[in-house]
Amino acid sequence: MSLSSLYLWAKKIHRWSLLVIILLTLIMAGTGTLMKYPGLGELVNADFGLVRYVHREMSGWFSLAMAIMILTGLGMYFIPEIIKSQQKQNLPPTV
């Protein structure tokens, strides 16, 4: 697998993990708000045990998606630098 195709795969995975992060952020923000303001939960008749459970379960998936996003982002940052350095080494010497 060439570095340019690895870059494209990292870009694709990074984009998909962004969508997962957005979805999980909305869930985590909603459940976190209900836990912080219990009066709001009483207005919407929320089951606080379920809210805590969902928040706790989503935090692991959120961390995994964030780790994938960090790793692919680092790859997208360093792969072009590696390609540039390889191209620079392959240039013939100038006089």
C-alpha positions as CSV (number, residue, x, y, z in Angstrom):
1,M,0.0,0.0,0.0
2,S,1.5,3.3,-1.0
3,L,1.6,6.3,1.3
4,S,-0.8,8.3,-0.9
5,S,-3.5,5.6,-0.7
6,L,-2.8,5.3,3.0
7,Y,-3.4,9.1,3.3
8,L,-6.7,8.7,1.4
9,W,-7.9,5.9,3.6
10,A,-7.0,8.0,6.7
11,K,-8.9,10.9,5.3
12,K,-12.0,8.7,4.7
13,I,-11.9,7.1,8.1
14,H,-11.3,10.5,9.7
15,R,-14.4,11.9,8.0
16,W,-16.6,9.0,9.1
17,S,-15.3,9.1,12.6
18,L,-16.3,12.8,12.6
19,L,-19.9,11.9,11.9
20,V,-19.8,9.4,14.7
21,I,-18.3,12.0,17.1
22,I,-21.1,14.5,16.2
23,L,-23.8,11.9,16.9
24,L,-22.2,10.8,20.1
25,T,-21.6,14.4,21.2
26,L,-25.3,15.1,20.8
27,I,-26.3,12.1,22.9
28,M,-23.7,12.8,25.6
29,A,-24.7,16.5,25.7
30,G,-28.3,15.6,26.1
31,T,-27.8,13.0,28.8
32,G,-25.3,15.2,30.5
33,T,-27.7,18.1,30.6
34,L,-30.4,15.9,32.1
35,M,-28.0,14.7,34.8
36,K,-26.8,18.3,35.6
37,Y,-30.3,19.7,35.7
38,P,-32.7,17.1,37.2
39,G,-35.6,19.6,37.1
40,L,-35.4,19.5,33.3
41,G,-35.5,15.7,33.4
42,E,-38.7,15.8,35.5
43,L,-40.3,18.1,32.9
44,V,-39.7,15.5,30.2
45,N,-40.4,12.6,32.5
46,A,-37.0,11.0,32.0
47,D,-35.8,7.9,33.7
48,F,-32.6,9.0,35.5
49,G,-31.2,5.5,35.8
50,L,-31.6,5.1,32.0
51,V,-30.0,8.5,31.4
52,R,-27.0,7.6,33.5
53,Y,-26.7,4.2,31.8
54,V,-26.8,5.7,28.3
55,H,-24.3,8.4,29.2
56,R,-21.9,5.9,30.7
57,E,-22.2,3.4,27.8
58,M,-21.7,6.1,25.2
59,S,-18.6,7.5,26.8
60,G,-16.6,4.4,25.9
61,W,-17.7,4.6,22.2
62,F,-17.0,8.3,22.3
63,S,-13.4,7.7,23.5
64,L,-12.9,5.1,20.9
65,A,-14.1,7.3,18.1
66,M,-12.0,10.2,19.3
67,A,-8.9,8.0,19.5
68,I,-9.5,6.8,15.9
69,M,-9.9,10.4,14.8
70,I,-6.7,11.5,16.6
71,L,-4.7,8.7,15.0
72,T,-6.0,9.3,11.5
73,G,-5.5,13.1,12.0
74,L,-1.9,12.5,12.9
75,G,-1.5,10.3,9.8
76,M,-3.0,13.0,7.6
77,Y,-0.5,15.4,9.1
78,F,2.7,13.4,8.9
79,I,2.1,11.4,5.6
80,P,2.6,14.4,3.3
81,E,5.7,15.3,5.2
82,I,7.1,11.8,4.7
83,I,6.2,11.9,1.0
84,K,8.0,15.3,0.7
85,S,11.1,14.0,2.4
86,Q,11.2,10.9,0.2
87,Q,10.8,13.0,-3.0
88,K,13.5,15.4,-1.8
89,Q,15.9,12.4,-1.2
90,N,15.2,11.1,-4.8
91,L,16.2,14.3,-6.5
92,P,19.5,14.2,-8.4
93,P,22.2,16.4,-6.9
94,T,22.6,19.9,-8.3
95,V,25.9,21.4,-9.2
